[in-house]
Amino acid sequence: MTLPQFRFINSDLETAGVPSPVTEFKERIRAADALLIATPEYNYSVSGVLKNALD
């Protein structure tokens, strides 16, 4: 799974519920024994796309 499958979510405007890629991502994380995230630094933090996915 890659992060470009995610779009930025605005929960105030989201009327169709949780998008299916988000549900699949959450299920994969719950099923995993461990999670390792390797990402380049962007302004001393993670990228906005990764932060959005983790939130």
Sequence and secondary structure as in RCSB ss.txt:
>XXXX:A:sequence
MTLPQFRFINSDLETAGVPSPVTEFKERIRAADALLIATPEYNYSVSGVLKNALD
>XXXX:A:secstr
  GGG     TTT  S S HHHHHHHHHHHH S        BTTB  HHHHHHH 
